[in-house]
Amino acid sequence: MKKAKQSIRCNYCGEVFGKIAIKRHLENCNVRKEQNPPGRELYYCIQVKGLYRKEYCMYLDASANASLKDLDQFLRDKWLECCGHLSMFSIGGETYDSHPDPYLMYERNRDMKAKLKDVLSEGLEFMYEYDFGSTTELVLKVLSVSLGVKRKERVVLMARNLPPVFACVECGEPATQVCAECSYEELALYCDECCKEHECGEDMMLPVVNSPRMGVCAYCGEDD
């Protein structure tokens, strides 16, 4: 699957930047500063990207008092949720599971009740996995820590990559469907017309969506 050039839109001002410039912009965005004036609440700027599909990325503003469960739910809502699969964070040698085995809880894995302030720190990189069958793996990094006013939302989307544009392998028109059966192969993207002729059948088609889970399991994109 050919990767498109990465462009990222600021969710505050709507401007588009490259993957390097967006980090600097988020620190200085005037609209963000107006919406998030100085305060005493601690927040983490967290970069999230696909481990193998790096063209997909998000920048999150997460309260230090949010839990790993809050972060897990946000990632599911925006990028992943299809069939209620299990998920897991790997942080500093510890494992935090969405549904830990009670018989292993004190030996290997923990639940996601831990607050971010107790497990994260500036510069820390950690991993996340969703669905242990057809796994989507993400890498997260705490880019910076800042103070702001307390708000209701535990995790807020600050910026996200623009949807990559893929060409239909048959006619070259913009692709709208991906074959779930062939999703790990190069020739898997089709327009609405060409997908009707694909040998796997229309029942195997999933929509092209802005997520590293595109074409996997039954994922059809985030709920509006």
C-alpha positions as CSV (number, residue, x, y, z in Angstrom):
1,M,0.0,0.0,0.0
2,K,1.7,3.2,-1.2
3,K,2.1,5.8,1.5
4,A,1.0,9.4,0.9
5,K,2.9,12.4,2.0
6,Q,1.9,13.2,5.6
7,S,0.0,16.4,6.3
8,I,-1.5,17.2,9.7
9,R,-4.4,19.6,10.5
10,C,-4.5,21.5,13.7
11,N,-7.9,20.9,15.3
12,Y,-7.9,24.4,16.9
13,C,-7.1,26.8,14.0
14,G,-7.6,24.4,11.0
15,E,-4.2,25.1,9.5
16,V,-2.2,22.3,7.9
17,F,1.4,21.5,8.7
18,G,4.0,18.8,8.1
19,K,4.9,16.2,10.7
20,I,7.8,18.3,12.1
21,A,6.2,21.7,12.0
22,I,3.0,20.6,13.8
23,K,4.8,20.0,17.1
24,R,6.1,23.5,17.2
25,H,2.8,24.9,16.0
26,L,0.8,23.2,18.8
27,E,3.0,24.9,21.4
28,N,2.3,28.3,19.9
29,C,-1.2,28.1,18.3
30,N,-3.0,31.3,19.4
31,V,-6.4,29.6,19.2
32,R,-5.3,26.8,21.4
33,K,-3.9,29.3,24.0
34,E,-7.3,31.1,24.0
35,Q,-9.2,27.9,24.6
36,N,-6.7,26.6,27.1
37,P,-5.5,29.5,29.3
38,P,-2.9,28.9,32.0
39,G,-4.1,27.0,35.1
40,R,-3.0,24.4,37.7
41,E,-4.1,21.3,35.9
42,L,-1.3,19.1,34.5
43,Y,-1.7,18.0,30.8
44,Y,0.4,15.7,28.6
45,C,0.9,16.4,24.9
46,I,0.9,12.8,23.5
47,Q,1.8,11.8,19.9
48,V,0.1,8.7,18.7
49,K,0.9,6.9,15.4
50,G,0.6,3.6,13.8
51,L,3.6,1.3,14.4
52,Y,3.6,0.0,10.9
53,R,1.3,2.7,9.3
54,K,3.1,5.8,10.3
55,E,1.2,8.0,7.9
56,Y,-1.6,7.9,10.5
57,C,-1.0,10.1,13.5
58,M,-2.8,12.1,16.2
59,Y,-1.7,14.6,18.8
60,L,-3.7,14.5,22.0
61,D,-4.0,16.8,25.0
62,A,-4.6,14.5,28.0
63,S,-5.2,15.4,31.6
64,A,-2.7,13.9,34.0
65,N,-5.7,12.8,36.1
66,A,-7.1,10.8,33.2
67,S,-6.8,7.1,33.5
68,L,-5.3,4.7,31.0
69,K,-8.9,3.5,30.5
70,D,-9.8,7.0,29.4
71,L,-7.0,7.0,26.9
72,D,-7.9,3.5,25.7
73,Q,-11.5,4.6,25.1
74,F,-10.4,7.6,23.1
75,L,-8.2,5.5,20.9
76,R,-11.0,3.0,20.4
77,D,-13.5,5.8,19.5
78,K,-11.2,7.6,17.0
79,W,-9.3,4.8,15.4
80,L,-10.0,1.2,16.4
81,E,-13.3,0.0,17.8
82,C,-15.1,-2.6,15.7
83,C,-16.0,-5.7,17.7
84,G,-15.2,-4.9,21.3
85,H,-11.7,-6.6,21.2
86,L,-9.3,-6.6,24.1
87,S,-6.5,-4.0,24.3
88,M,-3.3,-3.5,26.2
89,F,-0.7,-0.8,27.1
90,S,2.9,-1.6,27.6
91,I,4.6,1.0,29.7
92,G,8.1,0.8,31.3
93,G,8.1,-3.0,31.4
94,E,4.5,-3.1,32.9
95,T,1.4,-4.4,31.1
96,Y,-2.0,-2.8,31.6
97,D,-4.9,-4.8,30.1
98,S,-8.5,-3.8,29.3
99,H,-9.7,-7.1,30.9
100,P,-6.8,-8.5,32.9
101,D,-6.8,-12.1,34.0
102,P,-7.4,-12.1,37.7
103,Y,-5.1,-15.0,38.2
104,L,-2.2,-13.2,36.5
105,M,-3.0,-9.7,37.8
106,Y,-0.2,-9.7,40.4
107,E,2.3,-11.5,38.3
108,R,2.2,-9.9,34.9
109,N,-0.6,-7.6,34.0
110,R,-2.6,-4.8,35.6
111,D,-5.9,-3.1,34.8
112,M,-6.3,0.3,33.2
113,K,-7.4,2.2,36.3
114,A,-3.9,3.8,36.7
115,K,-3.9,7.6,36.2
116,L,-1.6,9.0,33.6
117,K,0.4,11.0,36.1
118,D,1.4,7.8,37.9
119,V,2.7,6.0,34.8
120,L,3.7,8.7,32.2
121,S,6.5,11.3,32.1
122,E,7.9,13.7,29.6
123,G,9.8,12.0,26.8
124,L,8.4,8.5,27.6
125,E,7.5,6.3,24.7
126,F,5.1,3.4,25.1
127,M,3.1,0.9,23.1
128,Y,-0.6,0.0,22.7
129,E,-2.3,-3.0,21.1
130,Y,-5.9,-3.4,20.1
131,D,-7.3,-6.9,19.2
132,F,-4.9,-9.8,19.8
133,G,-6.1,-11.6,16.7
134,S,-5.8,-9.1,13.9
135,T,-3.7,-6.7,16.0
136,T,-3.4,-2.9,15.4
137,E,-0.3,-1.6,17.1
138,L,0.3,2.0,18.1
139,V,3.3,3.8,19.4
140,L,2.7,6.8,21.8
141,K,5.1,9.4,23.1
142,V,4.8,12.1,25.7
143,L,6.1,15.1,23.8
144,S,5.7,17.7,26.6
145,V,4.0,18.6,29.8
146,S,2.0,21.8,30.5
147,L,-0.4,23.5,32.9
148,G,-3.9,24.6,32.0
149,V,-7.3,25.1,33.4
150,K,-9.3,22.1,34.5
151,R,-11.9,20.9,31.9
152,K,-14.5,18.2,31.6
153,E,-12.9,16.3,28.7
154,R,-10.1,14.0,29.9
155,V,-8.6,13.6,26.4
156,V,-8.8,16.1,23.6
157,L,-7.8,15.8,20.0
158,M,-5.3,18.6,19.1
159,A,-4.3,17.5,15.6
160,R,-4.7,14.7,13.2
161,N,-3.3,13.6,9.8
162,L,-5.3,14.5,6.7
163,P,-6.9,11.4,5.1
164,P,-4.4,9.8,2.7
165,V,-5.6,9.6,-0.8
166,F,-5.2,6.2,-2.5
167,A,-5.7,5.3,-6.1
168,C,-7.8,2.4,-7.3
169,V,-5.5,-0.4,-8.5
170,E,-7.7,-1.0,-11.6
171,C,-8.6,2.5,-13.0
172,G,-6.5,5.0,-11.0
173,E,-9.5,6.9,-9.6
174,P,-9.7,7.6,-5.9
175,A,-10.1,4.4,-3.9
176,T,-13.1,4.2,-1.6
177,Q,-13.0,0.5,-0.7
178,V,-10.4,-1.9,0.6
179,C,-10.6,-5.7,0.4
180,A,-10.4,-7.2,3.9
181,E,-9.2,-10.5,2.4
182,C,-6.3,-8.9,0.5
183,S,-5.6,-6.0,2.9
184,Y,-2.1,-7.2,3.6
185,E,-1.3,-7.2,-0.1
186,E,-0.3,-4.3,-2.3
187,L,-3.3,-4.7,-4.7
188,A,-6.3,-4.2,-2.3
189,L,-7.8,-0.7,-3.0
190,Y,-10.7,-0.1,-5.3
191,C,-13.2,2.5,-6.4
192,D,-16.9,1.9,-6.0
193,E,-17.2,0.5,-9.6
194,C,-14.1,-1.6,-9.7
195,C,-14.7,-3.3,-6.4
196,K,-17.8,-4.9,-7.9
197,E,-15.5,-6.9,-10.2
198,H,-13.0,-7.9,-7.6
199,E,-12.7,-11.7,-7.2
200,C,-13.2,-11.7,-3.4
201,G,-16.7,-10.2,-3.8
202,E,-18.3,-7.0,-2.4
203,D,-19.0,-8.7,0.9
204,M,-15.3,-8.5,1.7
205,M,-15.0,-4.8,1.1
206,L,-14.5,-2.3,3.8
207,P,-14.5,1.5,3.4
208,V,-11.3,3.5,3.1
209,V,-11.0,5.4,6.4
210,N,-8.5,7.6,8.1
211,S,-7.2,5.0,10.5
212,P,-4.3,2.5,10.8
213,R,-7.0,-0.2,11.2
214,M,-8.3,0.4,7.7
215,G,-9.2,-2.9,6.1
216,V,-8.9,-5.0,9.3
217,C,-11.6,-7.1,10.8
218,A,-14.9,-5.2,10.5
219,Y,-13.6,-1.7,11.1
220,C,-15.6,0.9,9.2
221,G,-14.4,4.2,10.8
222,E,-15.2,6.2,13.8
223,D,-18.8,6.9,14.8
224,D,-20.0,10.4,14.0
